[in-house]
Amino acid sequence: MAGENFLQRDLGRTLMKYRKRKGLTKEQAVWFLGTSKTTLDSYESGKLQNPEPGIVADWLGQYGATQEIIDDARAKAKWIRQGNPASWLEQAPTGFSQFIGIELIAEMIRIYEDGHVPGPFQTSAYADAVLATNPNLILEQRRDAVGFRIQRGESLFSRPGGPPQIQAVIPERALTVFRGTDIYEEQVEHLLDRNRLEGVNIFIVPGDTTYASRGWTYQIMTFADPKDPAVVYQENLFGGHYEADKVKVEMCNTLFSATLPVALGLEEWRETSADR
């Protein structure tokens, strides 16, 4: 998976799928569409950095795709050109932009972050408060990092076709450390808004609980295409790394599954004394 433009490849798969449904080889499609083999290859391979929304929509229309498919593909192409990866991903820490590219096409994401609300769920005030504790960040770097986190979340949750299926487990202390402040109230309301999205489920682990994931931070991503193996992304003081080994990925899935039974759904947690 390394080194590929994941969103572009996803769009390329759609074009290839509907070409084949039309019963066309690549050579036949070149004549059918009135294009060149080089252009067709660049779109279907996902190697074209900035696909033209009009071309994508026109080709799918000629292939007989439904309007829903056409509109979704057009939106993806526009989205790629307007913000991913040419602009906001440039703000990412070294190597992190690849992780975001993978995250944006995941079919399912399971997140556990030990100390904080996961980045895509943070408000700007929460992000700034957390990043302010890092003595290695100057003010300008911190502002850039806050902007990056907010853009990452907006891009993930406004993804064409809707966000992926997400399960996020958050330790209670990641929220209650700010209780009594405006940061707390705004962050909880933001989580409630995200939790109302279809397929998004947020869980809170009560503060007095011992559980399997405590002390670890990881994100498990799975994909619709069986060619793409599930991966785990982990971070530490010196950077992040991936694990695609099936045994290690399954170990993280086991940890996550063992954590869920002791966690409360966000709405349920709101009814407990911890949120007072």
Secondary structure, 3 states (H helix, E strand, C coil): CCCCCHHHHHHHHHHHHHHHHCCCCHHHHHHHHCCCHHHHHHHHHCCCCCCCHHHHHHHHHHHCCCHHHHHHHHHHHHHHHHHCCCCHHHHCCCCHHHHHHHHCCCCEEEEECCCCCCHHHCCHHHHHHHHCCCCCCCHHHHHHHHHHHHHHHHHHHCCCCCCCEEEEEEECHHHHCCCCCHHHHHHHHHHHHHHCCCCEEEEEECCCCCCCCCCCCEEEEECCCCCCCCEEEEEECCEEEEECCHHHHHHHHHHHHHHHHHCEEHHHHHCCHHHC
